[in-house]
């Protein structure tokens, strides 16, 4: 994982968030706990990219749904993987999540949830995130 000190924003009217932002890439075939913050901290996801390989397959061809962080859902069609395609069957491109990003509760895990497991291929999730100490209430 690469650690960067960056300013994220770029969205018209956005107020940038500054901090030690990490860019991480995670390969998944089933439900996966992607980010587990250190004790007493929370995650802040500032943007992401989701890609599913062309050889991805599920047991019975049909709808593949991938949920991210309990707040974002992507639906796509997946075949059985018997006839792989070149490249990707799905790509979001880079998705910025606005000036404040998607913020988890203290000690909450950012997870990816699949409605069915992949039997072939993989999904790759790239996140721009940071861990932070929540403000005292």
Rosetta silent file (secondary structure, phi, psi, omega in degrees, C-alpha in Angstrom):
SEQUENCE: XXXXXXXXXXXXXXXXXXXXXXXXXXXXXXXXXXXXXXXXXXXXXXXXXXXXXXXXXXXXXXXXXXXXXXXXXXXXXXXXXXXXXXXXXXXXXXXXXXXXXXXXXXXXXXXXXXXXXXXXXXXXXXXXXXXXXXXXX
SCORE:     score description
SCORE:     0.000 S_00000001
   1 L     0.000  143.881 -177.274    0.000    0.000    0.000 S_00000001
   2 E  -103.706  132.578  178.075    1.165    3.451   -0.839 S_00000001
   3 E  -104.267  129.377 -177.914    0.907    6.282    1.696 S_00000001
   4 E  -129.628  146.366  169.655    0.444    9.763    0.320 S_00000001
   5 E  -102.191  100.713 -172.402   -0.026   13.167    1.845 S_00000001
   6 E  -130.225  164.966  170.283   -2.604   14.509   -0.573 S_00000001
   7 E  -108.587  119.578  178.815   -5.485   16.871   -0.829 S_00000001
   8 E   -99.334  145.996 -178.639   -8.589   15.110   -2.089 S_00000001
   9 L   166.435 -118.605  177.149  -11.406   17.019   -3.624 S_00000001
  10 L    79.660  -10.790  177.596  -11.617   18.082   -7.195 S_00000001
  11 L   -86.812  134.063 -177.550  -15.407   18.032   -7.059 S_00000001
  12 L   -54.661  127.072  179.265  -16.882   21.414   -7.887 S_00000001
  13 L    83.097    0.070 -177.858  -17.711   23.185   -4.632 S_00000001
  14 L   -78.905  144.325  170.862  -15.919   20.546   -2.537 S_00000001
  15 L   -96.575  119.567 -174.858  -13.847   21.480    0.464 S_00000001
  16 L   -66.345  149.350  174.296  -10.728   19.284    0.351 S_00000001
  17 E  -104.084  128.471 -179.977   -9.843   16.956    3.205 S_00000001
  18 E  -105.909  143.022  176.801   -6.150   16.932    4.085 S_00000001
  19 E   166.903  176.380  177.763   -4.411   14.042    5.733 S_00000001
  20 E   -78.030   94.625 -175.991   -2.214   11.017    5.320 S_00000001
  21 E   -93.180  136.123  179.103   -4.323    9.241    2.727 S_00000001
  22 E  -105.260  138.722  172.598   -3.608    5.632    1.817 S_00000001
  23 E  -106.052  116.464 -177.619   -4.257    4.131   -1.582 S_00000001
  24 E  -125.369  145.073  178.247   -4.967    0.424   -1.161 S_00000001
  25 E  -117.716  131.012 -174.505   -5.902   -2.296   -3.638 S_00000001
  26 E  -130.027  127.824  177.692   -7.901   -5.318   -2.489 S_00000001
  27 E   -98.514  135.096 -173.278   -8.745   -8.448   -4.508 S_00000001
  28 E  -138.460  149.078  170.978  -11.995  -10.186   -3.565 S_00000001
  29 L  -128.782   -7.877 -177.331  -14.091  -13.189   -4.584 S_00000001
  30 L  -156.874 -176.251  178.530  -16.574  -13.175   -1.694 S_00000001
  31 L   -50.578  131.054 -174.343  -17.609  -11.099    1.344 S_00000001
  32 E  -140.841  130.499  168.175  -14.448   -9.375    2.559 S_00000001
  33 E   -78.476  109.367 -171.854  -13.579   -7.115    5.488 S_00000001
  34 E   -87.399  -48.473 -179.775  -11.558   -4.586    3.532 S_00000001
  35 E  -122.494  126.210  173.329  -10.592   -1.967    6.140 S_00000001
  36 E  -120.504  107.640 -176.371  -10.267   -2.587    9.861 S_00000001
  37 L   -70.439  155.226  172.807   -9.286    0.619   11.647 S_00000001
  38 L   -59.605  154.905 -177.955   -6.955    0.593   14.650 S_00000001
  39 L   -53.077  132.556  177.945   -8.791    0.518   17.990 S_00000001
  40 L    83.692    2.907 -179.881  -10.542    3.796   18.780 S_00000001
  41 E  -115.938  169.986  176.341  -10.350    5.094   15.197 S_00000001
  42 E  -131.590  159.850  177.374  -12.755    5.236   12.263 S_00000001
  43 E   -92.968  154.787  171.233  -12.273    5.053    8.507 S_00000001
  44 E  -135.802  108.008  179.325  -12.951    7.829    6.023 S_00000001
  45 E   -92.903  122.192 -175.703  -13.117    6.623    2.410 S_00000001
  46 E   -95.736  -20.267  179.571  -12.598    9.519    0.022 S_00000001
  47 E  -175.976  165.263 -178.839  -12.960    7.652   -3.261 S_00000001
  48 E  -156.650  165.594  170.923  -12.868    4.244   -4.877 S_00000001
  49 E  -139.990  131.489  179.142  -12.697    2.234   -8.074 S_00000001
  50 E  -118.880  128.272  177.410  -14.302   -1.191   -8.489 S_00000001
  51 E  -131.866  143.718  176.669  -13.389   -3.544  -11.342 S_00000001
  52 E  -122.559  127.082 -174.927  -14.506   -7.099  -12.108 S_00000001
  53 E   -65.757  154.618 -179.141  -12.323   -9.224  -14.391 S_00000001
  54 L   -66.104  -20.849  178.201  -13.599  -10.550  -17.710 S_00000001
  55 L   -93.457   11.585  179.878  -13.124  -14.141  -16.547 S_00000001
  56 L   -65.506  140.911  179.187  -15.376  -13.576  -13.506 S_00000001
  57 E  -146.004  155.563  174.663  -18.030  -16.197  -13.058 S_00000001
  58 L  -128.373  164.037 -173.158  -20.772  -17.222  -10.660 S_00000001
  59 L   -55.671  -45.059  179.089  -22.450  -20.627  -10.225 S_00000001
  60 L  -126.629  123.536 -177.600  -25.579  -19.656  -12.195 S_00000001
  61 L   -53.171  138.138  179.965  -25.399  -16.790  -14.696 S_00000001
  62 E   162.075 -150.266 -174.636  -27.306  -13.741  -13.538 S_00000001
  63 E   -77.148  132.009  172.239  -27.115  -10.721  -11.299 S_00000001
  64 E  -116.461  122.781  179.527  -23.982  -10.043   -9.278 S_00000001
  65 E  -117.137  129.127  176.533  -24.356   -7.361   -6.625 S_00000001
  66 E  -120.397  120.779  177.222  -21.400   -5.948   -4.734 S_00000001
  67 E  -101.864  142.714 -178.712  -22.075   -3.671   -1.767 S_00000001
  68 E  -123.196  123.452  174.124  -19.406   -1.395   -0.322 S_00000001
  69 L    62.005   17.665 -179.949  -19.317   -0.097    3.226 S_00000001
  70 L    70.475    7.739 -175.376  -23.026   -0.757    3.726 S_00000001
  71 L  -131.380  -15.064 -174.669  -23.803    2.390    1.732 S_00000001
  72 E  -126.279  135.683  179.554  -22.886    1.801   -1.933 S_00000001
  73 E  -130.274  136.182  174.752  -24.253   -0.907   -4.250 S_00000001
  74 E  -123.558  129.599  178.793  -23.150   -1.963   -7.729 S_00000001
  75 E  -114.728  138.656  179.215  -25.202   -4.396   -9.849 S_00000001
  76 E  -151.120  168.577  175.464  -23.908   -6.169  -12.926 S_00000001
  77 E   -96.764  135.550  175.124  -24.480   -9.287  -15.016 S_00000001
  78 E  -129.564  138.776  177.197  -22.039  -12.178  -14.577 S_00000001
  79 L   -88.842 -173.610  179.272  -21.837  -15.372  -16.594 S_00000001
  80 L   -78.284   -7.716 -179.014  -20.621  -18.739  -15.321 S_00000001
  81 L    85.865    0.232 -179.206  -17.078  -17.887  -16.407 S_00000001
  82 L   -67.604  -29.885  177.864  -17.078  -20.781  -18.908 S_00000001
  83 L  -121.615   81.851 -176.070  -16.498  -18.334  -21.771 S_00000001
  84 L   -60.319  146.089  174.859  -14.134  -15.704  -20.368 S_00000001
  85 L  -101.795  154.315  174.047  -14.067  -12.257  -21.891 S_00000001
  86 L   -76.013  148.875  174.646  -10.945  -10.195  -22.345 S_00000001
  87 L    78.752 -132.788 -174.089  -10.521   -7.229  -20.058 S_00000001
  88 E  -119.486  147.824  171.070  -13.234   -6.288  -17.587 S_00000001
  89 E   -95.254  -13.247 -178.900  -16.948   -7.007  -17.371 S_00000001
  90 E  -157.158  137.828  174.056  -17.450   -4.046  -15.027 S_00000001
  91 E  -152.810  131.207  178.357  -15.548   -0.915  -14.042 S_00000001
  92 L   -84.127  -17.820 -165.265  -16.742    2.134  -12.158 S_00000001
  93 L    70.096 -176.263 -178.820  -13.770    4.292  -13.054 S_00000001
  94 L   -78.111  127.328 -178.390  -12.597    6.511  -10.197 S_00000001
  95 E  -115.413  104.258  174.873  -15.544    7.565   -7.966 S_00000001
  96 E   -75.175  144.219 -177.437  -14.865   10.514   -5.615 S_00000001
  97 L  -106.566   32.144  173.350  -17.109   10.545   -2.547 S_00000001
  98 L    79.816 -177.459 -172.270  -17.323   14.283   -2.061 S_00000001
  99 L   -68.145  -27.046 -178.178  -15.626   16.586    0.405 S_00000001
 100 L  -105.027  -12.771  179.811  -16.349   14.491    3.498 S_00000001
 101 L    69.741 -166.371  176.877  -16.182   11.012    2.017 S_00000001
 102 E  -105.290  115.826 -172.933  -17.879    7.976    3.524 S_00000001
 103 E  -107.789  130.128  178.017  -17.217    7.900    7.265 S_00000001
 104 L   -92.142  162.942  174.793  -17.567    4.803    9.414 S_00000001
 105 L   -70.340  159.757  177.375  -18.423    4.602   13.094 S_00000001
 106 L   -54.301  131.589  178.989  -15.573    4.206   15.576 S_00000001
 107 L    66.280    8.174  178.430  -14.069    0.693   15.308 S_00000001
 108 L   -78.446  149.057  179.550  -16.432   -0.191   12.419 S_00000001
 109 E   -98.059  136.746  173.108  -15.109   -2.330    9.575 S_00000001
 110 E   -88.406  118.748 -174.645  -15.484   -1.281    5.922 S_00000001
 111 E  -123.456  154.992  170.453  -16.632   -4.427    4.135 S_00000001
 112 E  -106.241  131.828 -178.069  -17.482   -5.557    0.628 S_00000001
 113 E  -120.197  130.246  179.182  -20.573   -7.784    0.423 S_00000001
 114 E  -107.850  139.033  175.551  -21.391  -10.084   -2.511 S_00000001
 115 L   -73.109  -28.465  173.092  -24.883  -11.509   -3.132 S_00000001
 116 L  -142.813  149.889  179.732  -23.157  -14.641   -4.531 S_00000001
 117 L   -75.155  147.655  172.710  -19.526  -15.730   -4.440 S_00000001
 118 L   -75.595  135.797  176.311  -17.389  -15.580   -7.554 S_00000001
 119 L   -99.018  -11.346  177.156  -16.401  -19.042   -8.796 S_00000001
 120 E  -152.439  157.834  178.379  -13.835  -17.625  -11.226 S_00000001
 121 L    70.337 -163.789 -177.816  -12.018  -14.342  -11.691 S_00000001
 122 L  -160.114  161.372  170.352  -11.957  -11.594   -9.092 S_00000001
 123 E  -109.070  139.314  177.675  -13.172   -8.151   -8.170 S_00000001
 124 E  -117.673  129.930  178.827  -10.590   -5.505   -7.369 S_00000001
 125 E  -116.461  124.331  175.681  -11.389   -2.568   -5.122 S_00000001
 126 E  -110.081  125.619 -177.525   -9.051    0.419   -4.972 S_00000001
 127 E  -120.500  143.365  165.578   -9.691    2.793   -2.075 S_00000001
 128 E  -106.344  114.655 -172.942   -8.381    6.212   -1.079 S_00000001
 129 E  -146.442  167.412  171.337   -8.860    6.243    2.679 S_00000001
 130 E  -147.113  158.872  173.547   -7.518    7.373    6.011 S_00000001
 131 E  -106.669  139.020 -177.212   -8.015    6.382    9.630 S_00000001
 132 E  -141.281  156.700  174.270   -8.869    9.148   12.078 S_00000001
 133 E   -84.613  124.552 -179.113   -9.683    9.708   15.712 S_00000001
 134 L   -65.874  151.728  177.160  -13.361   10.713   16.000 S_00000001
 135 L   -65.105  150.655  178.327  -14.138   14.034   17.658 S_00000001
 136 L   -76.405  128.093 -176.616  -15.081   13.915   21.340 S_00000001
 137 L   -75.234    0.000    0.000  -18.832   14.288   21.697 S_00000001
